[in-house]
Amino acid sequence: MTEPYVLHLGDSRVFLQLLATDSVDAVVCDPPYALTSIVKRYGGPNAKATSAGVYGRSAAGFMGQRWDTGETAFDWRFWCEVLRVLKPGGYLIAASGTRTYHHLAMAIEDAGFELRDMISWLYGSGFPKSHNHMIDGAKWGSALKPACEPWVLARKPLAAANLADNVATHGTGLLNIDGCRVGYEQDCRLLKGGSYGGNRTGGAGDSIFGTGGGEVSYEGGVPEGRWPANVIHDGSPEVEAAFAAFGERGVSAPVRGSEPSAVTAGIYSDRGRVPGAFHGDTGTAARFFYGAKASRSDRDEGCEHLAKQPLLWSSGEQSPGTFQSENTEREARNNHPTVKPTDLMAYLCRLVTPKGGLVLDPFMGSGSTGKAAMIEGFRFIGIERDPHYMSIAHARVEFGWQKRLADTAQGNLFGDP
């Protein structure tokens, strides 16, 4: 594959058979996971109830599409093909729903993948899909407000005797930790006079959590950042408020003087442990996790030449599209109901894909993964069976490629804004 991207209109179950074995570096996708409205969960000729007999899968399918009822994402034989085309040690990231995650995870594991972790994507834009009842003057309901999506993180077994040999042979098997650290530059207010292990300018013996005024002068940039976590959030006010509700705002809280850690010169000085003093950085606990912010402009970027259309509904008729709040426009050029933020998909692609690697998305939708892969400097193969979404995806992926070209021409090799 010499082109930056290849987009295929058709059934991924068929097209995957045309791809060479061990040819893809990473798979990042958001498959249909058979969530339907409360009304549609009951009945239907093809409805399939769980062991509890409550949450069935409707024949209406996702977005009202009969072919989208989970027969692909929950079929271990499909993931066998994905396993085949991935290089040994290659990673798979696949989104799911809280009620159907187990179906997806079991199918992926049954295909031969190693389940490595589960990534929680926290967002503030969900709408409760609940039957409400008043009992003795109090409201009772049948569902919680959705605010989390679980994503499977799995890996194809290694072909070499150890991880180092597998990386040397295939370039796959490791996670890009340094490329996905949660940076301090947005939340750590280093103060004048502070030092950081001798790597920053400042007075000797002062703590990086000192109480002086102003910001520190850096030599060589900010600290390396926090290790990536298996929690990602959208940076929305709702999520920030939820983290703030835990109470103490991390190290922006006052020093009590009774912390269990010992006093160590150059890290926690006596001055930094005086009761009543305050640590030097601010923010809620949300800053400990990567925040992939969604924007309204992200959805339609690259689609300016397309006509606006009514936004679809994720259940076909009941619940509004992702990231659509009250009193916002109900039309968009990209009217796919579950558009993921490019920032989120870029982060996930960067986490599991070697430099210059090939990313595959068998459920391309409106092309969020492809757009992100282009901006990050990867190659991309996308598969989508709906012609309408294919036209949107093509526009967005091409936008990502053009942005990459512009960034590279300006010397911005990593596509950073």
Sequence and secondary structure as in RCSB ss.txt:
>XXXX:A:sequence
MTEPYVLHLGDSRVFLQLLATDSVDAVVCDPPYALTSIVKRYGGPNAKATSAGVYGRSAAGFMGQRWDTGETAFD
WRFWCEVLRVLKPGGYLIAASGTRTYHHLAMAIEDAGFELRDMISWLYGSGFPKSHNHMIDGAKWGSALKPACEP
WVLARKPLAAANLADNVATHGTGLLNIDGCRVGYEQDCRLLKGGSYGGNRTGGAGDSIFGTGGGEVSYEGGVPEG
RWPANVIHDGSPEVEAAFAAFGERGVSAPVRGSEPSAVTAGIYSDRGRVPGAFHGDTGTAARFFYGAKASRSDRD
EGCEHLAKQPLLWSSGEQSPGTFQSENTEREARNNHPTVKPTDLMAYLCRLVTPKGGLVLDPFMGSGSTGKAAMI
EGFRFIGIERDPHYMSIAHARVEFGWQKRLADTAQGNLFGDP
>XXXX:A:secstr
  SSEEEEES HHHHGGGS TT EEEEEE        TGGGS  TT B  TTS S B TT GGG TT SSTTTT 
HHHHHHHHHHEEEEEEEEEE  TTTHHHHHHHHHHTT EEEEEEEEE S        EEETTEEE S     EEE
EEEEE   SSSSHHHHHHHHS S   SGGG B GGGT   BTT  STTSS S TT  TT   SSB   SSSS   
B   SEEE   HHHHHHHHTTSS GGGSB  S  SS  BTTTB TGGGSTT B S    GGGGSEE    HHHHH
TT TTS  EE   TTSSSS  TT  TTS SEESS  TT   HHHHHHHHHHH  TT EEEESS TT HHHHHHHH
HT EEEEEE  HHHHHHHHHHHHHHHHHHHHHHHTT TT   
